[in-house]
Structures are given as C-alpha cells and as structure tokens.
C-alpha cells in the first residue's frame, strides 16, 4: 500500500503515469469540491481514465485519499530535494525556503482550506511534524528546533490566510530561520 510513486503496480511507465494522473486529478477535484464531496467519477473524468481504471489503482475513496496524502508528501520531499541538491549551508536552507514559497503558491489545493477547514486542520496535525523535521535537517545551532518550528508556523499561516506577496512570505521565512 505504501508503494513508491514511480513504481506502478505492473511496473511499467504507463501504469505509474496513469496513477500519477489520477493523483494529480484528485488535487484538482479536491480544490473544487473538497474531501467530503469528492467524487471518484469526477476524479476519473479529470484524469481522463475510466472508473474501472481508477478502481484498479484505488478501490475506495479512502484509499484514494490516503494515496493522495502520500503523493503530496512525496512531491514535497522530491521537490525540496531537487531544489537543494548540490547546495550547502545557507544556500541550501535558502533554496528550501524558496521552494516552500513556490510550492505553496502554485499548489492548486490551497482552496481546500476555504472549502473544508476542519479536514485541513486534521491533515495539518499530521504534516506539520514531518515538515518541521525536514526543515530541521537543514538547520544548525542551539536554536535550530525553534527556528524550524517557527518557519513551519509561518508557512502554515500563509497556507491558511493566503498572501499574494511571495517576497514578503520568503522574507518572513528567512527571518524565522535567521537568514539575513
């Protein structure tokens, strides 16, 4: 059940591409309808696959939502890894912060907070510790844990009350971790 994103059930690229299309479509549908009203038929239509194809990958709405949660975490982790690859120290940390801003501003599911805030709060309880731990690996010094926690709280605040000012968001994150 916790298979890597790139590995399809059949092991070929077409299968993993179909799975990825379904998960990307799930983000779009969630952004419009929310989790409670999520329709598997609408996800299949958005992904351009038949319902039987969707059910081959995800046998229920809950399995799709669980898979989508893993997909989001994998996308975030692979994105932050790519953004920071080959960098060290402050450059690496700053690249991670810039990725957080870009990821959040481009994320189509941001409206989910407006549609189903109670669902998002539950999800945030699960994802905040993971995000904090990921950022903590990039920080050093005696206050690293406080800096990581503060930066994640700033990011969550921008997620809940979206700002169109990317520069201000990035400045706040930099301030939280002590980058001038």
Rosetta blueprint (number, residue, H / E / L):
1 X L
2 X L
3 X L
4 X L
5 X L
6 X L
7 X L
8 X L
9 X L
10 X L
11 X L
12 X L
13 X H
14 X H
15 X H
16 X H
17 X H
18 X H
19 X H
20 X H
21 X H
22 X H
23 X H
24 X H
25 X H
26 X H
27 X H
28 X H
29 X H
30 X H
31 X H
32 X H
33 X H
34 X L
35 X L
36 X L
37 X L
38 X L
39 X L
40 X H
41 X H
42 X H
43 X H
44 X H
45 X H
46 X H
47 X H
48 X L
49 X L
50 X L
51 X H
52 X H
53 X H
54 X H
55 X H
56 X H
57 X H
58 X L
59 X L
60 X L
61 X H
62 X H
63 X H
64 X H
65 X H
66 X H
67 X H
68 X H
69 X H
70 X H
71 X H
72 X H
73 X H
74 X H
75 X H
76 X H
77 X H
78 X H
79 X H
80 X H
81 X H
82 X H
83 X H
84 X H
85 X L
86 X L
87 X L
88 X L
89 X H
90 X H
91 X H
92 X H
93 X H
94 X H
95 X H
96 X H
97 X H
98 X H
99 X H
100 X H
101 X H
102 X H
103 X H
104 X H
105 X H
106 X H
107 X L
108 X H
109 X H
110 X H
111 X H
112 X H
113 X H
114 X H
115 X H
116 X L
117 X H
118 X H
119 X H
120 X H
121 X H
122 X H
123 X H
124 X H
125 X H
126 X H
127 X H
128 X H
129 X H
130 X H
131 X H
132 X H
133 X H
134 X H
135 X H
136 X H
137 X L
138 X L
139 X L
140 X L
141 X L
142 X L
143 X L
144 X H
145 X H
146 X H
147 X H
148 X H
149 X H
150 X H
151 X H
152 X H
153 X H
154 X H
155 X H
156 X H
157 X H
158 X H
159 X H
160 X H
161 X L
162 X L
163 X L
164 X L
165 X L
166 X H
167 X H
168 X H
169 X H
170 X H
171 X H
172 X H
173 X H
174 X H
175 X H
176 X H
177 X H
178 X L
179 X L
180 X L
